[in-house]
Amino acid sequence: MATKHRGPKGASWAAQAFESKTAKAGGVVRRSVATAKKHNGYHDLINMAHARGYAVLIGGGQIVIFCNSDPVINAATTLPI
């Protein structure tokens, strides 16, 4: 049985991530790498984020998307000012 996902009718699994209130408000969206691959949405999700000008980080089995155009700073190598 196929898993049903909330979101706009007919929208792809990847596109649904950008329809959330958090994404629309410029927040941070997180999705599991395993789930993205399961739904064949891994590359779509990343490509859609980049097309919107969003920063994407991948680590610990998670895809983290900053749904805004603010710079992302690696605090491990550079302390934010």
C-alpha positions as CSV (number, residue, x, y, z in Angstrom):
1,M,0.0,0.0,0.0
2,A,1.3,3.4,-0.9
3,T,2.0,5.9,1.8
4,K,-0.1,9.0,1.6
5,H,1.5,12.4,2.2
6,R,-0.1,15.6,3.3
7,G,0.3,18.5,1.0
8,P,-1.1,20.0,-2.2
9,K,-3.0,17.5,-4.4
10,G,-0.7,16.3,-7.1
11,A,2.4,17.9,-5.7
12,S,5.5,15.8,-5.7
13,W,7.0,14.6,-2.4
14,A,9.9,17.1,-2.8
15,A,7.6,20.0,-3.6
16,Q,5.5,19.4,-0.5
17,A,8.5,20.4,1.7
18,F,8.2,23.9,0.3
19,E,4.5,24.2,0.9
20,S,4.8,23.9,4.7
21,K,4.1,27.0,7.0
22,T,7.7,26.8,8.2
23,A,9.1,27.0,4.6
24,K,6.8,29.8,3.6
25,A,7.8,31.8,6.7
26,G,11.5,31.5,5.8
27,G,12.3,28.9,8.4
28,V,14.3,25.7,8.3
29,V,13.0,22.5,6.8
30,R,14.5,19.1,7.6
31,R,13.9,15.8,5.7
32,S,15.5,12.4,6.1
33,V,18.0,11.4,3.4
34,A,16.6,7.8,3.6
35,T,13.0,9.1,3.1
36,A,14.0,11.3,0.2
37,K,15.7,8.4,-1.5
38,K,12.7,6.1,-0.8
39,H,10.4,8.6,-2.6
40,N,12.9,9.2,-5.4
41,G,12.9,12.8,-4.3
42,Y,16.5,13.3,-3.1
43,H,17.8,15.2,-6.2
44,D,14.5,16.9,-6.8
45,L,14.4,18.3,-3.2
46,I,18.0,19.6,-3.5
47,N,17.5,21.0,-7.0
48,M,14.2,22.8,-5.9
49,A,16.0,24.3,-2.9
50,H,18.8,25.6,-5.0
51,A,16.4,27.0,-7.6
52,R,14.8,29.0,-4.9
53,G,18.2,30.3,-3.7
54,Y,18.2,28.3,-0.4
55,A,21.2,26.9,1.3
56,V,21.2,23.1,1.8
57,L,23.3,21.1,4.3
58,I,23.4,17.4,4.5
59,G,24.7,15.5,7.6
60,G,23.7,12.9,10.1
61,G,21.3,11.3,7.6
62,Q,19.3,14.6,7.3
63,I,18.8,17.2,4.6
64,V,18.5,20.7,6.2
65,I,17.2,23.5,4.0
66,F,17.3,27.1,5.1
67,C,14.2,28.6,3.3
68,N,15.5,32.1,3.0
69,S,18.4,33.9,1.3
70,D,20.4,34.7,4.5
71,P,24.0,33.5,4.5
72,V,24.8,30.2,6.3
73,I,27.9,30.4,8.4
74,N,29.9,27.3,9.4
75,A,30.4,28.1,13.1
76,A,33.0,25.3,13.3
77,T,35.4,27.3,11.2
78,T,34.1,30.9,11.5
79,L,32.5,32.5,14.5
80,P,29.4,34.6,13.4
81,I,29.7,38.3,14.1
